[in-house]
Amino acid sequence: MCTTDRKVSPIGKSTLFTVPVLGALLRALGAVPVRRRQDYHDQVQNNSAAIDAMASILVRGDGLCIFPEGISHDAPEIHDLKTGFARAAMSAANTLIKDASSDQMIDEEHIVAILPVGLNYMDKDRFRSSVFVEYGAPLWITAKDVKEASVSEDAEHTIIKRITAQLRQRMDVVTLTAPTWDELRVLYLAQELYLSSGAHTPEPGHRGKQSRPAAKDVAAIAHRFLEVYKNLKNDPEIASLFRDVNEYRSQLDLMHLRDSNISTLSVSRAVLVFKLVRSVIGLALLFPVSLPGLIVHGPLGILCHYLAGWMSKNQDHPEIKDKDQLAHFKIMSAMVLAPILYILIGIAVGFTSGARYIFPTLVTIFISGWIAISYRPFTTVANALSVAAKLMLIDIKTLKSRRRMLQQRVVHAVQKHASKSQ
């Protein structure tokens, strides 16, 4: 939504529009409410008004942001797509064709575009983790589609199903998926081993010494890894390599380390001490600045966490317990409670110090809170201490040697099998 100059209206479940503050914000953004059957005791809902609203947005030249699965989840694979997006696109295309004047040229092959977008999180269960947004080739609704769908309801249903299936294929192209999260995490780690080896081919036009590829090329390599793995997962060599990389990942998880901790690690204990001292100095500098934000926002975060847990337990569908659902409730709680907290602080400051101090105080608290969340000084130092302590106790040379051997095997497997799967 931030990468286009067009107005984009999001689609949200209707229950969100009943939440104070959030509902008003969604309406201000031009969001369209959709009634999901799982929100109404699994009863079929009539969304014809929502489809008409979405079609009207497309007709006037604006865009829609739709999550076609219709649910939030943390599964590693794409769920079945709903057909609402296809019905809205077909309705908009039909209106555009009918409204076109006799002297107006219309591109019959490009009436309405459906653009697949993949959200690929590198570490989805980590707060503020990296995410790569990948755009696929647009799926166009044509005049032929509209004409065929106008024959009968069965014909329209067939066209809608075909468009839904086509989008699913294109979503698979831009989304990194695997049967399980363990498989996906192992493949991410194997890709990291490969990229850090310097064995990848630089992108065209690359200058200077070889370095990590651009973000778009990292995604392309990840797709390639997944494709090769799915085709060759039963190959004895690939299966053995997968097991060994998984064991290495499990070892890192057990010690709460990342591959980057090992790959960039110097064997010298003096370097570790230097890094610890640097982290402590950073904490000393950031602590006074972030302390007001921590004092104010810390209890609010804890309250939102427990309130989200309570809200999720009191839903009509308690089986929906994924992390996305809990994160959604936390955001809802924060959006309601944070303004109330700031209003109360402003009132307290106004009574005790005067009205002229209200705005500076609130700005200071906001900036301090942003620094505390963005840089997380306590967490950073705690992680640094934990990592350093563990690295002091383990055999660094042995761990680095194991990593080097795995890296060589990954590079060999890529060079051996990549060309065969093309």
Buried (B, 14 or more C-beta within 10 A) or exposed (E): EEEEEEEBBBBBBBBBBEBEBBBEEBEEBBBBBBBBEBBEEEEEBEBEEBBBBBBBBBBEEEBBBBBBBBBBBBBBEBEEBBBBBBBBBBBBBBBBBEEEEEEEEEEBEEBBEBBBBBEBBBEBEEEEEEEBEBEBEEBBBBBEBBBBBEEEEEEBEBBBEEBBEBBBEBBBEBBBBBEEBBBBBBBBBBBBBBBBBEBBEBEEEEEEEEEEBEEEBBBBBBBBBBEBBBEBEEBEEBEEBBEBBBEBBEBBEEBEBBBEBBBEBEEEEEEBEEBBEEBEEBBEEBBEBBBBBBEBBEEBBEBBBEBBBEBBEEBEEEEBEBEBBBBBBBEBBBBBBBEEBBEEBBEEBBEEEEEEEBEEBBEEBBBBBEBBBEBBBBEBBEBBEEBBEBBEEEEBEEBBEBBBEBBEBBBEBBEEBBEEEE
